[in-house]
Amino acid sequence: MLFWPKAALGGFQGMNLYDPLFGETFFNDSFHNGIRHEDLLQNIRCRTVFMKAQTNFSEDSVLMAALSEEDLKKAAGLIADCQIVRFDCGHGIHIEKPKAFLACLAGLK
């Protein structure tokens, strides 16, 4: 009998509702067509906490994260009141570090 640890199964939650065409838009960059992220970020007027996971690259230099350190610096510079909180984990901060994730949210009061 195959056994999967409960923590490993967390990554599969909701996959029955996942549309693979949505994921494809990130690989072919069509998800961002016509969106000026600079404008969106500059228009954020509230205090903002940017939760940043590790930045990792594959052996063939493919970014294996939501954004690079350079991207983070640019994004944070465009948001008027932005605090960066770093997490020593992969992309799924809320799954991999749930207590630290919730502590960060609780600190937003």
C-alpha positions as CSV (number, residue, x, y, z in Angstrom):
1,M,0.0,0.0,0.0
2,L,1.3,3.4,-1.0
3,F,1.4,6.0,1.8
4,W,1.6,9.7,1.3
5,P,2.2,12.0,4.3
6,K,-0.6,14.4,4.9
7,A,1.6,17.4,4.4
8,A,2.5,16.2,0.9
9,L,-1.2,15.8,0.0
10,G,-1.8,19.5,0.7
11,G,-0.3,20.5,-2.7
12,F,-3.1,18.5,-4.4
13,Q,-6.0,20.1,-2.7
14,G,-8.3,21.7,-5.3
15,M,-6.6,20.1,-8.3
16,N,-10.0,18.6,-9.3
17,L,-11.1,22.2,-10.0
18,Y,-7.9,23.3,-11.7
19,D,-8.0,24.4,-15.3
20,P,-4.7,23.5,-17.0
21,L,-5.3,26.2,-19.6
22,F,-5.1,28.7,-16.8
23,G,-1.6,27.4,-15.9
24,E,-0.6,27.5,-19.5
25,T,-1.1,31.3,-19.6
26,F,1.8,31.7,-17.1
27,F,4.2,29.7,-19.4
28,N,3.3,31.5,-22.6
29,D,3.0,34.9,-20.8
30,S,-0.5,35.5,-22.1
31,F,-1.8,35.9,-18.5
32,H,-0.2,39.3,-18.4
33,N,-1.3,40.6,-21.9
34,G,-2.4,44.2,-21.7
35,I,-1.8,44.5,-18.0
36,R,0.5,47.3,-16.8
37,H,1.7,46.0,-13.5
38,E,3.5,49.3,-12.7
39,D,0.1,51.1,-12.9
40,L,-1.6,48.6,-10.7
41,L,1.2,48.7,-8.0
42,Q,1.4,52.5,-8.0
43,N,-2.3,52.7,-7.3
44,I,-2.2,50.7,-4.1
45,R,-3.0,53.1,-1.3
46,C,-3.1,50.9,1.8
47,R,-0.3,49.5,3.9
48,T,0.9,46.4,2.2
49,V,2.8,43.4,3.3
50,F,4.6,41.5,0.6
51,M,5.2,37.9,1.6
52,K,8.3,36.6,-0.3
53,A,9.3,33.0,-0.6
54,Q,12.7,31.8,-1.7
55,T,13.9,32.7,-5.1
56,N,15.1,29.6,-6.9
57,F,16.3,28.9,-10.4
58,S,16.5,25.5,-12.1
59,E,19.7,24.2,-13.5
60,D,18.9,25.7,-16.9
61,S,18.2,29.1,-15.3
62,V,14.4,29.0,-15.3
63,L,12.9,31.0,-12.5
64,M,11.1,28.6,-10.1
65,A,9.4,31.2,-8.1
66,A,6.7,33.9,-8.5
67,L,9.3,36.6,-9.0
68,S,13.0,37.3,-8.8
69,E,14.8,39.5,-6.2
70,E,15.0,42.2,-8.9
71,D,11.3,41.9,-9.5
72,L,10.6,42.2,-5.8
73,K,12.7,45.3,-5.5
74,K,10.9,46.9,-8.4
75,A,7.4,46.0,-7.1
76,A,8.1,47.1,-3.5
77,G,9.4,50.4,-4.9
78,L,6.2,51.1,-6.7
79,I,4.0,50.5,-3.7
80,A,3.8,53.5,-1.4
81,D,3.8,51.7,2.0
82,C,5.3,48.2,1.4
83,Q,6.8,45.9,4.0
84,I,8.6,42.8,2.8
85,V,8.3,39.7,5.0
86,R,10.6,36.8,3.8
87,F,9.9,33.1,4.3
88,D,12.4,30.3,4.0
89,C,10.2,28.0,1.9
90,G,8.9,27.4,-1.6
91,H,6.0,29.2,-3.3
92,G,3.2,27.7,-1.1
93,I,4.0,29.8,2.0
94,H,0.5,29.2,3.5
95,I,1.0,25.4,3.1
96,E,4.7,25.1,4.0
97,K,4.9,27.6,6.8
98,P,1.3,27.9,8.1
99,K,2.1,29.2,11.6
100,A,4.5,31.9,10.3
101,F,2.0,32.8,7.5
102,L,-0.8,33.2,10.1
103,A,1.5,35.2,12.5
104,C,2.3,37.5,9.6
105,L,-1.4,38.0,8.9
106,A,-2.2,38.5,12.6
107,G,0.4,41.3,12.7
108,L,-1.5,43.3,10.2
109,K,-3.9,44.7,12.8
